Amino acid sequence: MIVGGYKKFPDKETLTSVELFNWKTGEQCYLDEFPHPVRGHSGAVIDGEPHICGGTFNETTQPIKLCYKHNKESLEWEPVSFVL
């Protein structure tokens, strides 16, 4: 799964795209856009659902302090919180 990222050319842009890529077959598909542009984030699959946390909107903003999970039934990204 590839979520967001930074596109340098032709214009500097932080991305909202989400795609699945099978490195064995080369197949790819796209999921619903992430709720906001994100780069420098982390992710994991927890209980079968992808979770994305942190990152930044761009090089000049404060870090994002939110986590999101992709709900496979509603096909939407939902904010979640974790208690440490």
N, C-alpha and C positions, 0 to 999 in steps of 0.2 A: 504494500500500500504506500502510495506517495501522496503526501498531504502538503499543500502549500509549497513554499520555497521561494527562491529569489531568481527572477529573470533579469539578466543584465542587459541584453540586447533585444530589440532596438532601443527600448526605454527601460530604465530601472523600474522594477515593479515587484512588489510582494504579492504572491499568488493566493487564490482561494480554491484552486482546483484540487480534486481528490480523484486519484486513479488507482486501479488495481493492475498489477503487471505480473504475469507469470513468466519468470525468467527461463523456465524450461521450454515453454512452447512459443514465447514471444507474444502471446495474446494479451490484450489490454482492454479495459473498459473503464468508464467514468461513473463515479457516485455523485450524489448531491454535493453542491459546493459547500465548503467549510463556511461557518457563519461570519468570518472576517478574514482578511489577509493574515497569513502567519508564516513565520520562518524561524529557524533556530529552536524548534519545539521537540518534544519527546513523545513517543507513543508506545502502547502495548496493547495486547489483546487480553482482556480480563473477562472471564466467564463467556467466552465466545464473541465478545463485542469489542470493536476497536475503540480505544481511548486515546485522546491527544491532549497533552498538557503543556502549558507555558509557551515560551517563544516570545517574539516581538512582532509588532505590526510593521515596523521598518527600522532603519538604523538610528532614528532620533527619539524613539518613544521608550517609555518605561516597560519593563517586562510584563507580559500578560500573566495574571495570577489565576487563570481559569482552566478547568478541564472540561472536555466534551466527550461524549460517547455517541457512537452511531447506532441508533435504534433501528434494527433490521425490520421491524414491523411497520413503523411509521415512515421509515426511510429518511429520517431527519437527524441532524446533530443536536443533542440535548446537553445543556450544561449539567455537570455533576460536581460534587465536592467529596473530598476524602478527609477523614479525620485521622491524623497521625498521632 
